[in-house]
Amino acid sequence: MMDISTLEQYFPQVNKPLIFNKYTFTILFQQNENTFLINLKIKQQDTKKEHLIKFRFGIGKDKPQKDASHKTDEPHFEIDIYKREKESFSATIYFTFRDSEDEKMLEYAKGTIVLIDKIIKQFIKHEKLDATIMGKIIYDEAVMEELSQFEPTLINALYDCYKNSDLIVREGNKRIVVKTPHNFRKYLGIDAGINDLNPLFLPLLKKIEKKE
């Protein structure tokens, strides 16, 4: 089992909610004998207005779960989205990796931290938050300098999940295997209105469209 504790050095604080304006950012690191988790959670304070967004984004391996939409005890990349505007949208997205060797999974974890960095950076800019909070959530310069080489490795692995029908969306009681660019857009990007995921969505969509 790989050791993810060395990756905590890229974050000032882990497993503690950080509140800035109306948003809460949480970096989750958890590891047991056979499970692990690296997650970014962003949650907007619910003001009971029409607009509300929260999402969870990261990599992990869980205990087996009965009647799950995917193989929870296999290493996977997971996104949990909730958006409330005029029409609500809620979905959980799973990319299940077939190559689960420790060395590869550590590379995917490093690539995940790069995407987490880019998503936080974009979110701060889009929501017009104070740019100085970036350094209170993640050490951007160190991540970009030391880990950016692993982002393409992760994107390639996520593309393989799509190509091998290992990209699953759970929307309510529906389980959808995402096998077309149309469904990819619908659940992961522009059509879903989740622009916060563009650091993942855009390079992966570009790769999908180039190959098809």
N, C-alpha and C positions, 0 to 999 in steps of 0.2 A: 504494500500500500504506500503510495507516495506521501510525502510530508509537505503539506501546504503552509505550515507555520512560517517558513522562511519568506513567504510572500506578504505577510502582515506588515513587513517593514515599509511597504509603499503607502501605508495609511497611518495618519496620526492617531486615529482611534478606531477600534473595531468593536462590533457588538454593542454599540451605544448610539442611540438616536441623536442626531445633530440637527437642531432646529434653526432655520434661517427664514425670516419673514413668515410666510404661510406654508412653508415646505419643510418636511422632515426627511433627512437623508440618513440611511443606515447602511453601513458596510458589515455584512455578516460573514464570519469565519467560524466554521464548526468542523471538527474531525473526530471520529471515533475509530474503532478497529477496522470496520468495513464500510464506513460512510464518510462523506466529506461534502462541504458546501462553501462556495464563495459567491456571495450575492450582493447586488446593489438594490436597495429599496428606496424609492422616492414616493412620498405620499403627500398630497395636498390636504391642508386642513379643510374639513367639510364645512363650508359656510352656508350650506343648504341652497346655494345658488345653482343655476343650471350646470355650470362648468365644474367638473371634478375629474382629476386624473390621478391614478396611482399605478405603479408598476414595479415588478420585481424581475431581476435580470441576472442570470449567472449560470454557474456550472456546478454539478454535484452528482452524488450517488447516494440513494436512499435505501432504506430497508424494503424488502418486498411488500407490496400492498395488493390485497385482493381486489379484483375488478377495476384495476387502474387502466388508464388509457394507453399506457406505455409500460415498458419494463423498468420499473422504478429502481430496481437493484442493479441496473446497468448504468455506467457513466453517461450522463446526458447534459445537454444545455437546455435551460428552461426559461421561458418568459411568461409572466403572469400579468395580464393587462386588464385594467378597468378604466373606462372612460365614460363619463356622464355629461352629455350635452343635450341637444334637442332629442337625439336618439342615443340610448346607452349601448355600449359595446363592451363585452367581457369575453376573454378567451385565455386559455393556457396553451402554450406552444412548447412542444418537446422535440429536440433533435437528439436521437439516441446514437451514440458512437459505437461502431463495430470494433475499432481498434482501441482497446482499453489498457494497453500496456502502460505501466507507470511513467516511463519516460515520455511517451506521447501525451498522456493526460496532463503531465506537468507543463508541457509546451502549450496545450490547449488552455490550461489555467492561466498561464502568463499572457496569452493572447486575450483571454477574457478580461484581465485587468486593464489591458490597453483599451478595449472597447468600453469598459466602465469609465475610464478616464475621459474618453471622447464624448460619451453620453452626458456625463456630469458637466463637462465644459460647454457642450451645446445647450444643455438645459439652462444653465446659469445665464448664458447669453440670450437665449430666447425669452426667458422670463424676466430679463433685465434685473437680475440680482447683482449684488455687489461682487465684483470679480475676485475680491480678496478672499472670499469664502472657499474658493477652490483649494487653497493651500491648507484649509482646515479639514478638508475631506480626503484629499489624495495628494501625494507628492508628484505633481504633473511632470516636472522636468526629469526626475529620476525614472519615471515610468517610460516616458518617450525615449530617453537615452538608452535604457537598459533592456526594455522589453518589446519595443515596437517591431522588432524582427519576427516576433511570434504571432503577430496579427494575421499575416497571410496564411500561416499554418492552420490557424483556427478557421478562417474563412473557407479554406479548401476542405477542411474536415466537415464543416456545416454543409457545404455544397454536396459532399459525398452522402450525407444524411438525406438530403433532398433527392439526389439521384437514385439512392437505394430504397426509397419509400420509407425512410426512417424519420420523416418529419411529420409529426402528428399535431393536429389542433383539436382541443376539446372546447366546444362552445355549447354551454348548457349540457344537454344530454347527447349532443351530437359529437361523433368522433370522425374527424376528416383527415384523410391521408393527403398531404399537399404534394401534388405531382405536376402541377402546371404553373407557369408564371402568373396566370390570372389569379389562382387561389393564393399564391405567394403574396401578391399585391394586396389581396383582399384581407388577409389576416395579419400580415407583418408590416405593412407600410402605408403607402399613399392612400389606398382605398379605405383603410381602416382609420385613417386620420391620426395615426400615431407617429408624428414626425420625430418624436424624441428617439426613436429607434433607427434613425437614418444612418448613424455610423456603422450599424450592422446591416441594415436593409439594403442600402445603395450598393456597396461593393458585392454583396451576395447576389442581388438581382442582376447586376452587370455580368457576373460570372454565369448565372443561369441563362440569361438571354444570349450570351456569346456562344454558349454550348448548344443551344437549341435552334 
